[in-house]
Amino acid sequence: MLQQTQVATVIPYYQRFLEAFPTIEALARADEQHVLRLWQGLGYYRRAQNLVRAARVVVRNHGGQLPNDPEQLRGLPGLGRYTANAILSQALDQRLPIVEANSERVLCRLLGLRGNPKAPTVRQRLWDAAEILLPRTRAGQFNQALMELGALVCLPSQPRCPNCPLEERCVARQRGLEHKIPKRSLPPRTVDTQEVALVLRRKDAILLVQRPNGGRWANLWEVPHIALQNGESHKRAAKRLLQSIGYSAKLGKQLVTIRHGVTRHRISMVCLEAFHQGGRFQSEFYVQSRWTALGRWQDLPSSSPQRRLQASIIGRAGK
């Protein structure tokens, strides 16, 4: 949960998660949709799916005990070198290095590395340095201290060098390069994307569709939506969307516009109301569909923009 998410955000999710799945066996038996529902709001849902898959591998291949061998641990779904080493060094005091965003910055400045830390050669130097610096004991505490040093002192834009215990040993500080190291990659160009979404109604139910097991928001549920093509109006795109899922419907009014960002995409999703007239679900993209009562919409795991849409539609219905 702490990968790419802050501690304060994680704590209530962590507590609810352990209440629902107190053991690896309980997680291995869990329905993935239930896991995703509890994870909802943390984002990066692939992490939750990998947790379930890893638990099943541990139960099937390791007798329900998390392996303490680095190679075996890295073989579990979702566990790379950093995560596996963090677990083993901090939980079992194994002498294993870690390199993540904060410690990466500390090491780059300490060693005066001016190259891009994402480049393979620089990356390898960082891992080598992290391993050399490890003490013989309390490796987990050292790793945690290195991360905290980066998070609290060796800051990206305004490093607090006078407060740093490594100031006299830091090459970047000695050479006046602390504001230039590490080298930053140019941010990707933002792409504006226009989408249309359909709140398709059939009596007291709305149509929800499930995304495929792969890519963005894997296996989550949503109202169908599609990106506009060049020069296409929202209504024309909505009709194309209906054809792509096998339904005919009468288009209604615009309900709300949801704006959100995904990686480098800045998305504006116009949500239209539609009324079912006929057809049968078929889609080359969505895995399955479900007609769901408005009050049960929130029972299914969905992405943050979809939950904002839920709140808007359910709020309108309650007025």
BELHUQUI-V972574 format. One line per field, one symbol per residue. psi: psi as a letter, one per 40 degrees, with the letter a starting at -180 (. if undefined). burial: I if it has 9 or more other ideal C-beta (glycine too) atoms within 8 Angstrom, else O. Layout:
BEGIN
psi: ???
burial: ???
END
This chain:
BEGIN
psi: dehehiddddddddddddddgeidddddeihdddddddehddafedddddddddddddddeffehhiehddddeeihehadddddddddddefighiihaddddddddddefheiheeidddddddddddddehidifdddddddddddddddgiddghgddeheeddehddddefedeehihhihiihhhhhhihihghhhbeiihiihiigiahfheiiiiiiiiiihehiddddddddddeeeiiihiaihdihhhiihbehhhhhhhiiihhdaihhhiedidiihhhideededihiidddddddddddddde.
burial: IOOOIOOOOIOOIIOIIOOIIOOIIIIIOIOIIIIIIIIIOIOOIOIIIIIIIIIIIIIOOIOIOOIOOIOIIIOIOIIOOIIIIIIIIIOIIIOIIIIIOIIIIIIIIIIIIOOOIOOOOIIOIIIOIIOOOIOOOOIIOIIIOIIIIIOOIIIOOOIIIOOIOIIOOIIIIOOOIIOOIIIOOOOOOOOOIIIIIIIIIIOOIIIIIIIIOOOOIIIIIIIIIIOIOOOIOIOOIIIIIIOIIIIOIOIOOIIOOIOIOOOOIIIIIIIIIIIIOOIOIOIOOIOOIIOIOIOOIOOIIIIOIIIIIIOIIIOOOOO
END
